[in-house]
Amino acid sequence: MKVCTDACILGAAANLNGAERILDIGTGTGLLALMAAQRNASASIQAVEIDAAAAAQASQNAQASPWAKRLGIYAGSLAEFAATCPAPYDHILCNPPFFRHSLRSPDTARTIARHTAADTLTFAELVTFAGRHLVADGGLTVLLPPTEMLAFEQEAHRAGLYPTTRLVVRHRPCSKPLRHITEFGFAPQASRTRELAIHDADSEAYSDAFINLLRDFYLAF
């Protein structure tokens, strides 16, 4: 799972303004961590990845980037990383595994990236970590399909985290929602919802909103 459109949207849309310490959980090959480093000129970014091969590639990508001095990659589980007692973060990003009950791929690495499991990363583990390792006014931004996001919100509520903003991502205007990108914080409040259509209504062309959001990251734009 190297690069996908919804992860790029997450990396570009997350509100990282003023964040000095950012954590990417389940970084894969480092996409979100690299996007965060590009967007925040002074931020320190750490990333965690349980798959050893992906973590090695993320480390290579970080070292080859202009932001190598501000990027750190931890190869291991979130539980192992938590045991290192990291300092609190201003923002945590995560594109977590979300297929909880569906048929698993024969590709083990793909299964780890896409399916929740007791030995990889569960929603409960993610929100518990965020509840313990975010600063008081920090944010956790997560990307999930709508149904899975409802389950995640229930887990987040148990950890004292509440939705503050939601970006509804659609293939075209008025089509079925594909993903929700939701930011959580510690203060209960009415959440604000925005919409993003990847394509125009009557063509396969990218929408102006999508182009404007990803302009700094897609070479084609």
N, C-alpha and C positions, 0 to 999 in steps of 0.2 A: 504494500500500500504506500506508494511513493508520493504521488501528487494527485489530488482530486479537486473538482470544482468547489464542492461545498466546504472543504477545508480551507481553500484559498479565500472564500467569502468570509469564513470565521476569522482568519488572520487579518483581513483587511477591515472588517466591520467592528471587531471588539473595541470597546472604549478603553484605550490604554493611556489616555491623557494623564500626565503627571506621575505615571507608574515608574518607580525607580528599581523595584525588584519584581521580576516577572518569572513565573514558573509555567512551563509547558509539560503537562502530564501525558505520557504516551506519545512522545514526539515523533515516533517512526524514524524517518530519515532527516528530521529536523526542520520541516517546512514552517510550522507555526513559530518556532523559536527564531528562525532566520527572519521571518516577516516582522516579528516583534522587535528584533534588533534593528531592522531597516527603518521601522516607524519611530523608534525612540532612541534618539542620538546618545543619550547618557545612561540608559537603563542597563542593569545587570540582568542577564537572562540565564536561567538554569532550565534544563530539560531532563526528563526521566524516561527511560525506555527499557522495557523488560526483555525484549528480543535482542540477543547479543549482536547478531549480524546487522540489524537495523541501527542499533546504538553505535556500532563501529562506523557505519556509513554516515550517521548524523554527525559524529565527531569529525570525520573527514570533511564533510560539507561545511561545518562550522569553522574549521581551521583554514579552509580555502576561501572563506568569505572575508569581506572587509571588516567584519565585526568580531573577529576571532577572540580578541582580548576580553570581550564582554559576554562571551557564550561559554557555558559549561554543560557537558553531557554526562549524566549519571547512568551507567548500565546496571540495571537491576529493577526489582519490583518497587512499587510505591511504599510498601511496608518497610523494605530495607532502607529506602531513602529517608523515610520518616524517622528511622532509628538513628540517623546521623544528626538529629535535632537541628534542622535548618532554621535560620532566622525567618520571621514572618514576611509574607509577600504582600505587595500592593495589589497584584492581580495574578490569577491563576487561569490558564487556558486549557481546555481539554476537548478533544474530539474522541469521546470514549467508545469502547465496544458497545454495541447496542442490540445485536441479535441474541435475545435471551432464550428463545424456545424453537428456533428454526434449524433446518438441516445444516450441519457443519461441513465446511470445505475439507477435502482430503489434504489440502495444503495447510500444514500446521501453523506456519507464520501468518497466513491469511486468517485462519481461525482466531488466533490470538488477537489480531488487529480488529476483528469485527464482532466477535462473540464475547459476552460477559462470561466469566467463570470464577469459581472460588479461588483459583490459583493465579488469576491474571489481574483483573480490575473490576470490582463491582461498583454499582452506584453508591451503596452504603459506604464502602471504603473511600470513595472519592469525596463525598460530602463530609465525612468525618474528618478526613485530612484537611479539607478546606476550612472547616469550622475551627480547627486548631491552629492553622498556619496562615490565616489571612489577618492583616491588620484590621482594626475596628471598622474603618471605612473602605476596606478593600472589596474587590469583586471577583467572582468566579463566573467565567463565561464558558458555556457548554453548547455543543452542537449535537442535536439528536432528531430523529423523525418525530412527528407530533405525538404519536401514541406513547413512544418511549419517554418523551419529555414529560408527559403527565406522571409517569411512574417516578421519574427522576425528581420532579418537584415535590412529590410526597416524601421522598428520602431527604431532600434538602430541608424541608420544613422541620423534620425531626432533629436536624443538626442546627436549627436556628437560622437558616438561610432562606431568603424570600426573593421571588422574581422582581426585578426592577425594570428591565427592558426586554423586549422580545422582537426579533427580526424574523418574519415569516418569509421563507424562500420558496418561490414557485418557479416552475419551468416557464410558464407564460402567465400574463395577468389573468386572474380568475380561474386558473387551473388548480388542481389539487395541491395543497401544500406538500413540499418535499421534505423540508427541514425546518426546525425552529432553532434559532441561535438566541439563547437566553442568558442574560446576566443576572447573577444572584448577589445579594448583599445581606447584611445583618439586620437592617431596619425594615420592618414591615411597611409596605406602601403600595399604592395602586401602580401596577406596572404599565409601561408605555409600549405600544405595539407599532411597528413599522412593517412595510412590505417591500420585497425585492423580487422582481421578475427577471430571470436570467435572459430570456429571449423576448423579442417583440411579439405582439399578439398574432400577427399575420405572416410571420416569416421565421426562419431559423437564425436570423441575424441577432447578435447580442443587443440587449436593450441599452439605452443611453445610461441608465442608472448603474447597470452592471459594468459598463465600460469605465464610467467615472470612478467607481469603487475600486476596480482592479487595475487602473491605468498605470500605477507605479510598480506593478508586479508582473503584468503580462507584456512580454516584448512585442506582441502583435498589436498592442494598443498604443 
